Amino acid sequence: EITSAVYKILDFFPDEEPLKNKIKGKALEIMENLVLVCLPDNPHPNPQKGKTAVQVLKDIEVIKGYLALGKSQGWVDNLNLLILFKEYDKIKEEIKPIAVLTEKESARKESSFCRASPEITGN
């Protein structure tokens, strides 16, 4: 849902604005990596889960910077920016425990975000 919200906000960016494509790309990377982090490990553990979670945390900070830049240009209003930041921060809080675990531990632990998101896990 957050990726869709980002795309809707991008309608207010000029079509030729390079930042628009940067934000689209980063939003898709975050979504793709969340799928990888949240996939069930059975029957094979995913030893890259922790590293992927770390990448999600970094990408969220990048997209927040891009969106803040869009706000400074007058393309994103303050309320929409705050809502997106709040939603991305919720994801960060759910992903942080996975990011800090060792690869072995991350193969056994799944965040509540993953369990609560049937569109990601396919449940």
N, C-alpha and C positions, 0 to 999 in steps of 0.2 A: 504494500500500500504506500509506503513512503516513496518508493521509486516513482509511482504514478503521481504522487503529489509534487515531486520535484519536476517531473515532466510538465505538469500543468503550469507551474510557476515559470518555466522556461518559455511559455507562450508569450510572456511579456518582454522577453529579451529580443533585441533586433536579430533578424534572421542571419545576418552576416557576422554577428558577434562570435569570435573564436571561443570565448568563455562558455557560450551555450553548449558547444560540442564537448568541451572539457568536462562540464558538469554532467552531461548525459553519460559520457564514458565512465566517469567516476561512480555515478549512481549505479550503473550496470555492473561495474567491478565489485562494488559493495554487495549487491544482490547476489552475484555469482559466488562470491566467497562465503557469504552467509549460508548459501545452500550447501557448500562443501563442509563448512563447520558444523552444520546441523544435521547432516545426513547420518542415519544410524550406522553404527560401526559393525554391526553383524552382517555377514559372518567374518569380515576382515577389519581389524582396527585400522584407523587412518592415522599414521604417525605424523602427518603434516598438519593435523588439526590445530595444534597450538600455534604453529607458524602462520597458518592462514588466519587465525583469530587475531594475531598481532597485526597482520596486514590490514584486516578490517578496521582495527582501531586507528591505524595510520591514515587509511583512506577516508574515514569519517572526519578526521581533523582537516584533511585536504578539502573535502567537499564543503565543509563548514566555512573554510576560508574563501572558497570560490563563491559561495552564496552570499557571504558578507560583502565581497567585492561587488556582486550584483546589486546588493542593497545600496552600497555607496554610489552606484551609478543611477539609482532611482528605479531599477527594474524589479526589485523585490520589496514589498512593504514589510514594515517591522513585525506585524502580527504573524504573517506567514513565515518569516524568518525564525521567529521565536518558536513557533509550532514545529518547524522542521528540526531546529536545534534540539528541542525537547525530545522529539522522537528518536533522533540519532543518539542522543545521550542515553536514552533508555536501552537502546541496542548495545551501546558501549558497556553499560553496567552489566548486562547479561553476558557479554562476550569476554569481559576482563578475566573472570575466573578460568576460562578455558585458555586464554592467552598466557597466563602465568603458570599454568600447570606444566609439568614435564610432558614430553610426548607420550610416555607410557601412561601417565595418569590421565591425560586428555583423551586417550582412547577409551577410558572407562567412564568418563563423566560427560554428561550432556546438560546444557543449561536449560532452565525453564523456558527461555525464549524459544528454543528449538522444539520443545515439547508442546508449547502453546501455539505454534505456527504451523497448522496443517498444510498450508500452501507451500511451505518450505520442505517439510518432511514427507509430504505425500500422504499423510494420514487423514 
